[in-house]
Amino acid sequence: MKDNIRLDDKVALITGAGGVIGTATARLMAARGAHIVAVDRNKAALQTLATKLPGDTQFLALEADVTDESAVRQYVEQARREFGAIHVFFNNAGIEGGAHGAYRFIPELPFEEFNTIINVNLNGVFLGMKYVIPVMAEQGGGSIINTSSICGIKGSAGQVAYVASKHAVVGMTRSAAIEWSEKGVRVNCVTPGAIESRMMSDFLDLADPGAAQQLRKNFEAQLPARRFGAPEEVAAVVAFLASDDAKYVTGAFYAVDGGMSAM
């Protein structure tokens, strides 16, 4: 019997591949047989990722800025030129904001900082889909998984730019799914909650400088799961959405948040 959750010989293009969720996903997909095209603006992070993949992985690392349209066009073209197709696109790159940007109320948030967050988290996701979708449509289909956030389905004081960008990702996901389902292109998104990561640590530090550990304990106590999630737990959902087991799933968002969105 065919194992539909395997990704043998599928080409998986991953942005934000140097981050903890991107790395965990690249490792899992490679372990399931995928060829990996890793995109990140951090060259050192890509080099580190290369050392964490199975030795027989076909791997291409591309340093690129997801907000630069010409760079996006180029990374898509390079992936297609190298492997001949793009079967999976994990559209994952994102930021939480600049220094103290994550916890500023609307009147205190500089417009420039708002735009920076929107540019990466929204425009970067849009540009990725803009150039990957035609490739997938031409080849007969594929799976796109966008990274939103718990902040894409809930509000949060002091994080208006991040919340706005992540809500928009959910909306774009649904619209893209409607547009391209007939061509075999599935578009879904994940909405991670509190995941062990540098980003989560920064959120806690900014929210209550000097008391991050206590804030974390308080936060965990309020979660139905009573703990933060692991990047590998997000990766497992992304890999499922990439697989043939999810071939009738499109336009959906999957909350990987320990029950936080149910509260």
N, C-alpha and C positions, 0 to 999 in steps of 0.2 A: 504493500500500500504506500502510495506517495505521501511523504510528510510535507504537508502544505505550509508548515511554519518555517521550513528551511528556505534559505535565500540563495541557493547554489547558482553561481554564475550571474546573479543579478548585480547590476552596477548601482551602487548607492552613493549618491552625492550628498555630503553633509556640510552645512555651514556652521560656523561657531564650533568647529570640530575639536578645537583645543580646550574648550571648557569641560567641566565635569560631566554634564549630560551628553555633550557631543562625543567625548571620549568613551564614555560607557556604551553609547549606542554604536559607535564604530567598532568597538571590541566585540560586542554581541553579534552584530551583523556579520563581521568577518568570521567569527566562530561558526556561524550558520552558513558560511560559504559565499558571502558577497564579496565583490570587488569594491574597494573603498576609494572614493575621491573626497579628500578632506580639504575644506576651505576655511581659512582663518586669517586674520590680519596679523596674528602673532606667530612669527616664523619659529621661534623657540618652542612654542606649544605644539606646533605641527611636528617638529623633530622629536619631541617627547612622545607624542602619540605614536609615531612610527615604531618606537621601541616596545610599545604595549600590545601590538597586534600579533596574531599568530604568524609564525615565520613564513608560511606559504601564501600569505595574503598578497594579492595584487593591489598595490597601493600607489596613489598619486596625491601628492601634497601640493596645494596651490595657495599662495599667499595673495589675499585679495581683500578689498574693502567692499562690503555688500551694499554700501550706499552709492558707489560709483558705477553708473550704468555701463560704461565701457568695460570695467573690470568684471561685472556680472556677466555681460555678454561673452567676455573672453573665457571665464572659468567654465561656463556652460559649453562653449565650443571646444575647449581643451578636453573636457571630460568625454564629449562625444567623439572627438578625434582619436583619443587614446583607446577607448573601449567600444565605440560603435553605437552605444545606446545609453540612456539613463532610465533605469527602471524604478528607482526609488529616489526621492528628493526629501531629505530631512532639512527643512527650511528653519534653522534653529538659532541663528545668530541674534543676539540681543544684549541690551545694556539696561542697568537700572537708573543711571544718571550720574552726574558729576558729584563733586564733593558737596555733601548736604542736600543734593538735589532731590534725593528720594523722600525727604521729609520737609518739604516747604509747602505752606499753604499757597493758594493761587496768587494772592497779591504780591507775595515775596518771591515767586518763582520767575527768574529772568526768562524772557521770551526766547533768547538764544539757547538756553538750556532746554527749554521745552522742545524747541525745534530739533535739537541734537538727539533727544530721546525718540521723538517721532521719526526722525530720519533713519535711524538704525532699526528700530523695532517695527515700524510700519512700512516705510519706503523700501527698506532692505528686503522685507518679506515680499512686497509687491514686485520688486524687480526680479527677484528669484523666480517667482511664478511666471512673470512676463516672458522670460527666456526659456524656462524649462518646459512649460506647457506645450508649446509648438513641437518640441522634440518628442515628447511623449505622445501627443496626438498623431504625429506622423508615423511613429513606430507601432501604433495600435494600442497604446495605453501605458499606465504607470501609476505609481502611488506617491502622492505628495503629503507630507505630514508637516504642518506648521507648528511652531512652538508659541503658544500663548502663555497663560498663567492663570492662577486662581484670581488674579487681578483683572482677568479678561471676562470674568463672570460675576465679580463682586466689586463694590467700591472700597476705597481705602483712603482715609484722610491723609493729606500731606504727600500723596503720590499721584497727583492728577495726570501728569504726563505719561507715567508708566501705565496707569490704569487705562487712560484713553488709547494708548498705542495697543495694549493687549486686547481691549474690547474690539478694536478695529480688526485685529488679526482674526478673531472669531467670525466677524462679519464677512471679511474677505474670503475666508475659508468656505463659508456657506455659499456665497455667490459664485465662487470658482467651481464648486462642486456641481451646482446647477448648470453652469455654462458648459462643462466639459465631461459630464458623466456619459453622455452618448458616445463620446470618442474613446471611452475606456479609461479616462484619467480620473482617478479617485483623489479627492482632496479632503483631508481631515486635519484635526489639530489636537494637541495635548495641552492640558492646563495644569501644570505642576503647582503644587502648594509649597509648603516648607520643605525644601530639599537640602541635604547637606552640601554646602557649596560656599565658595568665596562670596557670591552675591548675597546669600542669606546671612552670612556673618556680617557683611557690610550693612545690611538692613538693620540688624540688631544693634550694631555699634552706633549707627546714626540715630536710631530711635531713642536710645538712652545711653549716651556716652558714659563709659565707666561702669555700667551695670548690665552689660550684654548677657553675661552668664545667668543672672537672675531673671532677666527678661526672657531668655530662652526657656528656662524652667517653667515660668509662668505660661508662656506660649504653648509649650508641649502639654501642660496640664489641661489646657482648653481644647486640645485636639482629640477627636474621638479615638484616634490610633495611639495617643499619648506619646508620640515620638515624631521626629523629623523623618522624612523619607530618604532613601538612598538613590543616587543617580541611576543605579542599575534597575531600580523599579520603574523609573520613567522609560529607560531604554527598552525594557521588556514590552511595554505598551506600544512604543514606536515600532519595534520590530514586528509585533503582531499586525499593526496597521499596514506595514510594508509587505506582509506576506499574503499568500493566496487564501489563507484562512479568513481574511478580511475582504474578500473580493466583492462582497455586496454591501460594504460599509463605505459611505461617502457623505460629506456634509455634516459630520458628527464632531463633537469635541469630547475628549476623554479626560475626566478629572483624575489626576494622580496626586491626591492631597490628603490621604488619611481620613477622609470624611469631612474635611473642613468646609467644603461647599454645601454640605447637607445641613449645616448649622443655620 
